[in-house]
């Protein structure tokens, strides 16, 4: 959490928005509790951003019948050495799987 700015945002458009380091911390603690695993590929660095494709799996997802979520892109924006924004775009099939799971 030391890498996050106090006012950082984490967003999955249409699904989730966390504002501030404390809300992001709560999400990270939940992800640790469900043994979240994130794989990354096709890393691209440009100016103050790092983007990549990502794949996520965890105990909760498996319990609701979702093997893995696919993100078409996950982008980290950085300013003054701190993460200021993370935007994760779910692939349409993963978005639909999450809609069915809830």
Secondary structure, 3 states (H helix, E strand, C coil): CCCEEEEEEEEECCCEEEECHHHHHHHHHHHHHCCCEEEEEEEEEECCEEEEEEEEECHHHHHCCCCCEEEEEEEEEEECCEEEEEEEEECHHHHHHHHHHC
